[in-house]
Amino acid sequence: MSFSQELSFSIGKFRVTPGARVTDAGDFAPSVSIRRGQGAATLDKVFRFTRRFHSHRSAIDYAIRQGQAQVAAATT
């Protein structure tokens, strides 16, 4: 799995990092890491999605949207 550190962004106390990997079929599988806290108190949740995309950029965009939705759900 490859997470795009340069695409990481913060939403409040959360750090969202999208990622995508090439599957055996040649398409792209998105994922997103959502972290909060520091040091020993850090919590990192990784979400892997079943949806597949023909381009790396599309998979990353999907991961970004899903990360934003997960953070929004956690803060409401």
Secondary structure, 3 states (H helix, E strand, C coil): CCECHHHCEEECCEEEEEEEEECCCCCEEEEEEEEECCHHHCEEEEEECCCCECCHHHHHHHHHHHHHHHHHHHCC
